């Protein structure tokens, strides 16, 4: 019997049928949600001649007991002047800074009520005997159920001392309820005259929602890439975080811009920047000019020193050089604004070399500094290439990559679509009602762009696709039942902490590319080839050996090898396909005795037989086969 080597092309391909993809690796969405797909969590590193290997694992950045409150959709890392590596993280209900493995709540106070407010908070607490439900009366501010309030200064009421942070449970007319730690011993109203109610920035949605009804849509609002719905699309809470020297600049879409200063300590909160637009959909810092650039803002009236009541989704505004409290343009400063016309909504702005790239729902523009009085010039770089979500674009060096409504794109002097060989796993597999959750990130160590997205079977990010911009290969990953979550709600590249950092839907914060385990557990990786013709023409072949050539490391490493054998492409559907394995292969395995008769074979490698985390890289695939007649 003769030995035969099978050479596979690097990268996944879901566009070709398994038979046509006979020299490639096959990607598909699992038939049953939660099953291990044909190929999962594998990359083709440009530094290893394009040989497939398992991706890096992940370990806790914050221990589970200190996980964040809410779903995180904004991360940024930097170092303070004192040299402390710092992480900023924004969830739908909190804003955090993390130093030395501890997350500190720096959520801005959005509204305050006290004894001296228009409606005094004196004796605003009411208890009910035998119940932990406490009613708070406040005619100054109406929170929403799910918001958070800090209560201090109250004396005991009904046997309860109400002090600390509470979740708003229900809301009435001028009142709302919270839940105390224990039951009240009596029905009473009181609390004294020193009660201070401090309301956190309102809790935002975890999911995209559609508000319906006459007049719900404001100018320029709506979804992108699809026909206009009957109501306004309310996006999930998304944060844009950056640093102004050592200070954190943070903007939750729809609210103003906040600043947190490390010099004041981790016990202090972020505060609203004076004179900044009351509402913005995002903000970044230009470090060279030391300016905040915000988009989707209100329109400034420089003469009156006021902002319009409503946001304009196509307006960009920027502060003066080195002074984030100056936003209204005069002859003596560099503040300013412009309302663009290429689209209906600015989606994202990202720094690039010598410019800021501005994506709308239809176009890509360049924002370049030209000095005062105009400060910036704007040039359209491409149309019909708009961005699908507010965080779906990244820039590395001078090159940009983004997920558009129907294509993946790159810009490096010209806008071009990226040939995508797994577009079925993305465009045909995304939850179209939750596309605003799509987020892009760079993994510079492996020359990868990663897009996390919610699949058609999920409302939250449970899948990713990756693109290696050096060898143009694509990868795919998805959550698998019984394993740690693969999908990420937000990621950032390696920086001051030494590893990429990411968050998941369970509010965990992870180091990525951190060993080869999923938080200490095995990763659900797999890799399946297309179907290879064992012999040409009508001949059948008898295959009896697979000779493994692979590198593995770990504790007692073992990889599962499964062989799929068929005579016709329809055999899988008709039940005629032969599945042999999985066979456990260790570092000492010489060959795998499969003994099948077929025209075509496909091979899958996976960790299905190994309970321990391991690193795996494939070498050359060889089989032993002989002609076995015709049928």
Secondary structure as UniProt FT lines:
FT   STRAND          2..6
FT   STRAND          12..13
FT   TURN            18..23
FT   STRAND          25..26
FT   TURN            33..34
FT   STRAND          42..44
FT   HELIX           46..48
FT   TURN            49..50
FT   STRAND          52..54
FT   STRAND          58..60
FT   HELIX           64..66
FT   STRAND          72..79
FT   TURN            81..82
FT   STRAND          85..91
FT   STRAND          95..99
FT   TURN            100..101
FT   STRAND          102..105
FT   STRAND          109..113
FT   TURN            115..116
FT   TURN            122..123
FT   STRAND          125..127
FT   STRAND          133..137
FT   TURN            145..146
FT   STRAND          148..152
FT   TURN            158..159
FT   STRAND          164..167
FT   STRAND          170..171
FT   STRAND          175..179
FT   STRAND          188..190
FT   STRAND          196..200
FT   STRAND          209..211
FT   TURN            214..215
FT   TURN            219..220
FT   STRAND          232..234
FT   STRAND          239..244
FT   TURN            245..246
FT   STRAND          247..252
FT   TURN            253..254
FT   STRAND          257..260
FT   HELIX           262..264
FT   TURN            266..267
FT   STRAND          271..272
FT   TURN            274..275
FT   STRAND          282..286
FT   TURN            287..290
FT   STRAND          291..295
FT   STRAND          298..301
FT   TURN            302..305
FT   STRAND          306..311
FT   TURN            313..314
FT   STRAND          315..318
FT   TURN            321..322
FT   TURN            324..325
FT   TURN            331..332
FT   STRAND          336..339
FT   STRAND          346..352
FT   TURN            353..354
FT   STRAND          355..360
FT   STRAND          363..371
FT   TURN            372..374
FT   STRAND          375..383
FT   STRAND          393..396
FT   TURN            397..398
FT   STRAND          399..404
FT   STRAND          408..411
FT   STRAND          415..417
FT   TURN            421..422
FT   HELIX           423..426
FT   TURN            427..428
FT   HELIX           432..437
FT   STRAND          439..443
FT   HELIX           444..446
FT   STRAND          448..453
FT   TURN            456..457
FT   STRAND          463..468
FT   TURN            469..472
FT   STRAND          473..478
FT   TURN            481..482
FT   STRAND          490..492
FT   TURN            496..497
FT   STRAND          501..503
FT   TURN            505..506
FT   STRAND          509..512
FT   TURN            515..516
FT   TURN            519..520
FT   STRAND          526..529
FT   STRAND          532..533
FT   TURN            537..538
FT   STRAND          539..547
FT   STRAND          550..554
FT   TURN            555..556
FT   STRAND          559..566
FT   TURN            569..570
FT   HELIX           571..574
FT   STRAND          578..585
FT   TURN            587..588
FT   STRAND          592..598
FT   STRAND          600..606
FT   TURN            608..609
FT   STRAND          614..618
FT   STRAND          621..630
//
